[in-house]
């Protein structure tokens, strides 16, 4: 009888516990769209580098968000195992070299 009471009590306690859900990670196209960063373009042209410097802008939950802001907000942990964050960090490394590029390696 004591086992039955203990089992029922434990079941009721477990049923009362609510599972905390992780914050919902948005579905996003990491390629986004490219916009000209006019300040950086002017700076580079003053140095004799021709061409435009682009920044990547993503649409997250219907709102435009700079790629760097997306990484700060959703992928702050460099050790994240989320596939989207891993791809975003790889794209960031490429974009950091000379601005956002339309041409990304396959798989990104």
Secondary structure, DSSP 8 states (H G I E B T S, - for coil): -HHHHHHHHHHHHHHH-------------TT-EEEE-HHHHHHHHHTT--S--EEEEEEETTEEEEHHHHHHHH---TT---HHHHHHHHHHHHHHHHS--S---TT-
